[in-house]
Amino acid sequence: MMVGEKPLESHHQGVGSVLERLVWTPPWVKWSPEAGHDLSWGMNILFGLSAAFSVANLYYSHPILNILAEDFGITDQRSSLVPTLTQAGYAVGLLLIVPVGDIVRRRPMILCLIFMTALIWLGCTLTRSFSAFLGLSFLVGLLTVTPQLMFPLAVQYAPQRHRATMISIVMSGLVFGVLVARLLSGIVTQYTSWRNVYWVSFGLQILVWILLFFTMPDYPILSPGTSYPRILLKIVTLPLRKPELTQNSLIAFLTMGMFTSFWTTLTFQLADVFHLSTLVIGIFALIGISPVFLNPVISRLLIARLHPHGSLIIAHLVTITAICIGTFVGTFSLAGPVIWAFFGDLGMNTIIVANRVAIAHVDSKAQNAVNSVYMVHTFCGQLFGTAVGNALYAQGGWTYSGAFNIAQMLAGLLVLFMRGPHEKRWLGWRGGWNVSKPRAEETAPSSAAQPDIEANNKNRPTEVPAEIPTEDEGPKEKQ
């Protein structure tokens, strides 16, 4: 019996050795409580690129479902299961994996997720079995949640005066990944093989893993000692206890419903009414990419200077105007969809960044649980917008789906006005209407200076700030 156990023991040691090397921390990125921990611009841009190349995994298959059907010898209906299962895996990951970021070290967690996703992606690239491809796609969606672990890091470690801009860079990376994945996949597949797109994605994921391995700091645990069931329970209780989280999550639900409804029905409108080719429709996505590069500028000029409430009101009004023009002009001219795609996406990006700033202080010890609540609403909004938008378009065309999107944004504005910028309860405008940002906040430091009890001193308690100040709060004086 002992002879038989030796190979098994050796195997376990080998696996443990590989895992140790994967999560090994170079000396220059180890956490030091005495050092400054403000997020640098270089690391912020790397977070944005990581978000882009990770989230792109969810969308490469969307424009090439017919090609996948031909290659695997299946029906178009069966090939549509690929994005469905990938998104289902992503939803499960949002609920079950993202909250883990509050109770474990985030550097090894992120590195392991990216490495495992890359290996599974390699399987998708090589397999000739559609059943295997389908199962691997679900696992890819399940593990592609690294962008949602980077948003809380940007919120926590960005210097106060640059928080809005740094959050917008990660957000821009996320939107950039969604749009470029569809564009790149469609164009490359038209001239070569869909597997070439997957090979490129595999290489990008490995590149991101290498860059993060050598540069990403070993951030401390947010909630040491908290159990996994307890952090899952928090996802259920947070929306019932935090009015600001519920308000901004509902706004995200409606905004993303508008976004996905527009881009889904746009394909039918451009093909059926304006008779554009598949390639031109794919290139149309470039209009939606343009606001991505403007978003950090808007964040610096608008969101960083106003309370999130003020930014949200302005962004809603701009978006509603763009949708109205796009809906009615888009029935006879391409100018309508172009205006909607540009200004609508710009408004959507501004709303999402302002939402992120608004919920930054909800619970500093459970930032990933807060993010899970917010992202579940976002995901459900995408499903809602796609389903209802397509149904209305089939019934009444572009005008019906456009009216639905106008209604969604008006509903978001109503949710916003039901609770004022300084209101602590569920309804009302107690505290006034002022949406300007105090000048004193420009010099406020980040809220990241917290020691790590595991890496530095096991007998020293972890100091986590009770509240991360929002954009409308100035630095608090020591008592």
C-alpha positions in Angstrom: 0.0 0.0 0.0 2.8 2.3 0.9 4.5 1.6 -2.5 1.3 2.6 -4.2 1.0 5.8 -2.2 4.5 7.2 -3.2 3.6 8.1 -6.8 0.4 9.7 -5.5 2.3 11.7 -2.9 4.9 12.7 -5.5 2.1 13.8 -7.9 0.6 16.0 -5.2 4.0 17.6 -4.5 4.4 18.3 -8.2 1.1 20.0 -8.4 1.8 22.0 -5.3 5.2 23.1 -6.7 3.6 24.3 -9.9 0.9 26.3 -7.9 3.6 27.8 -5.7 5.5 29.1 -8.8 2.3 30.5 -10.3 1.6 32.5 -7.2 5.2 33.3 -6.3 5.6 37.0 -5.4 8.7 38.8 -6.6 10.4 40.9 -3.8 9.7 44.2 -5.6 5.9 43.8 -5.5 5.6 42.5 -2.0 3.3 44.5 0.3 4.9 47.0 2.7 2.7 48.9 5.1 5.2 51.8 5.2 5.4 52.3 1.5 3.0 54.5 -0.5 0.3 52.5 -2.3 -1.4 54.9 -4.6 -2.3 53.3 -7.9 0.2 54.5 -10.6 -0.9 55.4 -14.1 1.1 52.5 -15.6 -0.7 50.0 -13.4 -4.0 51.7 -14.1 -3.5 51.3 -17.9 -2.4 47.7 -17.4 -5.7 47.1 -15.5 -7.6 48.6 -18.4 -5.7 46.4 -20.9 -6.3 43.3 -18.7 -10.0 44.1 -18.5 -10.2 44.5 -22.3 -8.4 41.3 -23.2 -10.3 39.3 -20.6 -13.8 40.4 -21.3 -13.2 40.0 -25.0 -13.3 36.2 -24.4 -17.1 36.6 -23.9 -17.7 38.2 -27.3 -15.4 36.6 -29.9 -18.0 34.1 -30.8 -20.9 36.5 -31.4 -20.2 37.5 -35.1 -19.0 34.0 -36.2 -21.8 31.7 -35.0 -22.6 30.7 -38.6 -18.9 29.9 -39.2 -18.7 27.8 -36.0 -21.8 25.9 -37.2 -20.2 25.1 -40.5 -16.8 24.1 -38.9 -18.4 21.8 -36.3 -21.1 20.5 -38.7 -24.1 21.6 -36.5 -27.1 23.8 -37.0 -27.1 27.6 -36.5 -29.6 27.2 -33.6 -27.2 24.8 -31.8 -24.2 27.1 -32.4 -26.1 29.9 -30.6 -25.6 27.9 -27.4 -22.0 29.1 -27.3 -22.6 32.7 -26.3 -25.6 31.6 -24.1 -23.4 29.2 -22.1 -20.5 31.6 -22.0 -22.7 34.3 -20.6 -24.3 31.8 -18.2 -20.8 30.9 -16.9 -20.0 34.6 -16.5 -23.2 35.1 -14.4 -22.2 32.2 -12.1 -18.7 33.7 -11.8 -20.1 37.1 -10.8 -22.1 35.5 -8.0 -19.7 32.8 -6.7 -16.1 33.8 -7.7 -16.0 37.7 -7.5 -16.9 37.8 -3.8 -13.9 35.6 -3.0 -11.8 38.6 -3.7 -12.8 40.0 -0.3 -11.4 37.1 1.7 -8.2 36.0 -0.2 -5.1 37.7 -1.6 -6.1 39.3 -4.8 -2.8 39.0 -6.7 -2.6 35.2 -6.7 -6.3 35.0 -7.3 -6.2 37.2 -10.4 -3.1 35.4 -11.7 -4.6 32.0 -11.3 -7.8 33.0 -12.9 -6.0 34.4 -16.0 -3.7 31.4 -16.3 -6.6 28.9 -15.9 -8.7 30.8 -18.4 -5.8 30.8 -20.9 -5.4 27.0 -20.6 -9.1 26.4 -21.1 -9.1 28.9 -24.0 -6.3 26.8 -25.6 -8.7 23.8 -25.4 -11.4 25.8 -27.2 -8.8 26.7 -29.9 -7.7 23.1 -30.5 -10.8 20.9 -30.0 -12.7 19.4 -32.9 -15.7 18.4 -30.7 -18.5 20.9 -30.4 -19.7 19.4 -27.1 -16.2 19.9 -25.6 -16.1 23.4 -27.1 -19.5 24.2 -25.5 -18.3 22.9 -22.0 -15.0 24.8 -22.3 -16.9 28.0 -23.3 -18.9 27.8 -20.1 -15.7 27.5 -18.0 -14.2 30.4 -19.9 -17.2 32.5 -18.9 -17.0 31.3 -15.3 -13.4 32.4 -14.9 -13.4 35.6 -17.0 -14.3 37.8 -14.0 -10.8 39.4 -13.5 -12.1 42.8 -14.8 -14.6 42.8 -11.9 -11.7 42.2 -9.4 -9.8 45.2 -10.9 -12.6 47.8 -10.5 -12.5 47.6 -6.6 -8.7 47.9 -6.8 -8.9 51.0 -8.9 -11.5 52.4 -6.5 -9.5 51.6 -3.4 -6.0 52.6 -4.5 -6.5 55.5 -6.9 -5.5 58.9 -5.5 -8.7 60.7 -4.6 -8.1 63.5 -7.1 -7.7 61.0 -10.0 -10.2 58.4 -8.9 -12.9 59.2 -11.5 -10.3 59.2 -14.3 -8.7 56.0 -13.2 -12.0 54.2 -12.9 -12.9 55.4 -16.3 -9.7 54.0 -17.8 -10.6 50.5 -16.5 -14.2 51.0 -17.7 -12.9 52.1 -21.1 -10.8 49.0 -21.3 -13.9 46.9 -20.6 -16.1 48.5 -23.3 -13.1 48.5 -25.7 -12.7 44.8 -25.3 -16.4 44.1 -25.9 -16.5 46.2 -29.2 -13.1 45.2 -30.5 -13.8 41.5 -29.9 -16.8 41.6 -32.2 -15.0 43.7 -34.8 -11.8 41.7 -34.9 -13.5 38.4 -34.8 -15.7 39.2 -37.8 -13.0 40.7 -40.0 -10.3 38.1 -39.3 -12.7 35.2 -39.7 -13.9 36.5 -43.0 -10.4 36.3 -44.5 -8.8 33.4 -42.5 -10.0 30.9 -39.9 -11.9 31.6 -36.7 -9.2 29.6 -34.9 -6.7 32.3 -35.7 -8.8 34.8 -33.6 -8.7 32.4 -30.7 -4.9 31.9 -31.1 -4.4 35.7 -30.9 -6.6 35.9 -27.8 -4.6 33.1 -26.2 -1.4 35.0 -26.8 -2.8 38.2 -25.4 -4.0 36.5 -22.2 -0.5 35.0 -21.7 1.0 38.4 -22.3 -1.3 40.0 -19.7 -0.4 37.2 -17.2 3.3 37.9 -17.6 2.9 41.7 -17.2 0.8 41.3 -14.1 3.1 38.6 -12.6 6.1 41.0 -12.6 4.3 44.3 -11.8 1.1 43.7 -9.8 1.5 44.5 -6.1 0.5 41.8 -3.6 -2.5 43.7 -2.2 -3.7 42.8 1.3 -6.9 40.9 2.1 -10.0 43.2 2.6 -11.8 41.0 5.1 -9.4 38.6 6.9 -11.3 36.0 8.9 -14.5 36.3 7.0 -16.0 33.0 5.7 -17.1 32.3 2.2 -20.8 31.6 3.2 -20.8 34.9 5.1 -19.6 36.9 2.2 -22.2 35.3 -0.1 -24.9 36.2 2.4 -23.7 39.8 2.2 -24.6 39.8 -1.5 -28.2 39.2 -0.5 -28.3 41.7 2.4 -26.3 44.6 0.9 -29.1 45.8 -1.5 -31.6 45.7 1.5 -29.3 47.8 3.7 -27.6 50.2 1.3 -29.9 52.6 -0.5 -27.1 54.1 -2.6 -26.1 50.7 -3.9 -29.7 49.7 -4.8 -30.3 53.1 -6.5 -27.2 53.0 -8.7 -27.6 49.3 -9.4 -31.1 49.9 -10.8 -29.7 52.8 -12.9 -27.1 50.4 -14.3 -29.8 47.8 -15.0 -31.8 50.3 -17.1 -28.7 51.8 -18.8 -27.2 48.4 -19.9 -30.7 47.4 -21.0 -30.7 50.4 -23.4 -27.1 49.7 -24.5 -27.7 46.0 -25.5 -31.1 46.7 -27.0 -29.6 49.3 -29.3 -26.6 47.3 -30.5 -28.7 44.1 -31.0 -31.5 45.7 -33.0 -29.0 48.0 -34.9 -27.8 45.0 -36.8 -31.3 44.3 -38.2 -31.9 48.0 -39.0 -28.6 48.4 -40.9 -29.1 45.2 -42.8 -32.9 45.3 -43.6 -33.5 49.1 -44.0 -30.1 50.4 -45.2 -28.9 47.2 -46.9 -25.4 47.3 -45.5 -23.1 44.3 -45.8 -21.9 42.3 -42.8 -18.4 43.8 -43.0 -19.7 47.4 -43.0 -22.0 46.6 -40.1 -19.0 45.2 -38.2 -17.0 48.4 -39.0 -20.0 50.4 -37.6 -18.8 49.3 -34.2 -15.9 51.8 -34.6 -18.4 54.6 -33.9 -19.1 53.0 -30.5 -15.4 52.7 -29.8 -14.7 56.4 -30.3 -16.3 57.5 -27.0 -14.1 55.0 -25.1 -11.1 57.3 -25.7 -13.1 60.4 -24.7 -14.3 58.9 -21.5 -11.2 59.5 -19.3 -11.3 63.2 -20.4 -15.0 63.5 -19.6 -14.3 61.9 -16.2 -11.6 64.4 -15.5 -13.7 67.4 -16.6 -17.1 66.4 -15.3 -17.2 63.4 -12.9 -14.1 64.6 -10.9 -15.7 68.0 -10.4 -19.2 67.1 -9.5 -21.0 64.8 -7.1 -21.9 61.6 -8.9 -25.5 62.7 -8.8 -24.8 65.7 -10.9 -22.8 63.7 -13.5 -25.6 61.2 -13.7 -28.2 63.8 -14.4 -26.2 65.4 -17.2 -25.3 62.0 -18.7 -28.9 60.9 -18.7 -30.1 64.0 -20.4 -27.4 63.7 -23.1 -28.2 60.0 -23.7 -32.0 60.6 -23.9 -31.4 63.4 -26.5 -29.2 61.1 -28.5 -31.8 58.2 -28.4 -34.6 60.6 -29.5 -32.6 61.8 -32.5 -31.4 58.3 -33.3 -34.9 56.8 -33.1 -36.8 59.2 -35.3 -34.0 60.2 -37.7 -32.8 56.5 -37.9 -35.9 55.5 -39.8 -34.8 57.3 -42.9 -31.1 58.3 -42.5 -27.9 56.7 -41.3 -27.2 59.9 -39.4 -29.6 58.8 -36.7 -27.8 55.5 -35.7 -24.5 57.3 -36.0 -25.5 60.1 -33.5 -27.0 57.5 -31.2 -24.0 55.2 -31.3 -21.6 58.1 -30.5 -23.4 60.2 -28.0 -25.4 57.3 -26.5 -22.3 55.3 -25.8 -20.6 58.4 -24.4 -23.5 58.9 -22.0 -23.6 55.3 -21.1 -19.9 55.2 -20.2 -20.3 58.4 -18.2 -23.2 56.9 -16.3 -21.3 53.7 -15.5 -18.2 55.5 -14.2 -20.3 57.9 -12.1 -22.1 54.8 -10.7 -18.8 53.3 -9.7 -17.7 56.5 -7.9 -21.1 56.7 -6.1 -20.8 53.1 -4.7 -17.2 53.4 -3.8 -17.9 54.0 -0.1 -20.7 51.5 0.4 -18.6 48.8 2.3 -14.8 49.1 2.2 -14.4 45.6 3.7 -16.6 43.9 1.1 -15.8 45.8 -2.1 -16.0 42.7 -4.3 -19.4 41.7 -2.8 -20.6 45.2 -3.6 -19.3 44.8 -7.1 -21.1 41.5 -7.4 -24.4 43.0 -6.5 -23.9 45.9 -9.0 -22.7 43.5 -11.8 -25.6 41.1 -11.3 -28.0 44.0 -11.9 -25.9 45.0 -15.0 -26.0 41.5 -16.4 -29.7 41.2 -15.8 -30.2 44.5 -17.6 -28.3 43.2 -20.6 -30.6 40.2 -20.8 -33.7 42.3 -20.3 -32.7 44.8 -23.0 -31.8 42.2 -25.5 -35.0 40.2 -25.0 -37.5 43.1 -24.9 -35.7 45.1 -27.6 -35.7 42.3 -30.1 -39.3 41.4 -29.4 -40.4 45.1 -29.9 -38.3 45.4 -33.1 -39.9 42.3 -34.5 -43.3 43.8 -33.7 -43.0 47.4 -34.7 -39.5 48.0 -36.1 -36.9 50.6 -35.1 -39.4 53.1 -33.7 -40.8 50.6 -31.2 -37.4 49.5 -29.9 -36.2 53.1 -29.8 -39.3 54.1 -27.7 -38.5 51.3 -25.3 -34.9 52.6 -24.9 -36.2 56.2 -24.3 -38.5 54.8 -21.6 -35.6 52.9 -20.0 -33.5 56.1 -19.7 -36.5 58.1 -18.4 -37.0 55.5 -15.8 -33.4 55.7 -14.8 -33.7 59.5 -14.4 -36.8 59.0 -12.3 -34.9 56.6 -10.0 -32.1 59.2 -9.8 -34.5 62.0 -8.7 -36.3 59.8 -6.1 -33.2 60.1 -3.9 -31.0 63.2 -3.6 -27.2 63.4 -3.6 -26.9 63.7 0.2 -29.9 61.6 1.2 -29.1 58.8 3.7 -32.5 57.1 3.6 -34.4 55.4 0.7 -36.3 58.4 -0.5 -36.1 62.2 -0.3 -33.6 65.1 -0.8 -32.5 65.8 2.7 -29.2 67.6 2.8 -30.0 69.8 -0.2 -29.5 69.9 -3.9 -25.8 70.9 -4.1 -23.9 68.6 -6.6 -20.6 70.5 -6.6 -17.4 68.9 -5.3 -15.5 70.6 -2.4 -12.1 71.9 -3.4 -10.5 70.4 -0.3 -10.9 66.9 -1.8 -8.4 67.6 -4.5 -5.6 66.9 -2.1 -7.2 64.0 -0.3 -5.0 60.8 -0.3 -6.1 57.4 -1.5 -7.7 55.1 1.1 -5.3 52.3 0.5 -2.9 52.6 3.3 -3.7 49.4 5.1 -1.1 46.8 6.4 -1.4 43.1 5.6 -1.5 40.9 8.6 -0.4 37.8 6.7 2.5 39.2 4.7 4.0 41.6 7.3 3.0 40.9 10.9 0.6 38.1 12.0 0.1 39.8 15.4 -0.7 43.1 14.0 -4.4 43.9 13.2 -5.4 44.9 9.7 -6.5 48.6 9.6 -9.2 49.0 6.9 -10.8 52.4 6.6 -14.4 52.3 7.7 -15.4 54.3 4.7 -13.9 55.2 1.4 -14.7 58.9 0.7 -16.8 59.6 -2.3 -16.2 62.4 -4.8 -18.2 64.8 -2.7 -16.4 64.3 0.5 -13.3 66.1 1.6 -10.5 64.6 3.7 -11.5 63.9 7.3 -9.4 65.3 10.1 -8.0 63.0 12.7 -9.9 63.2 16.0 
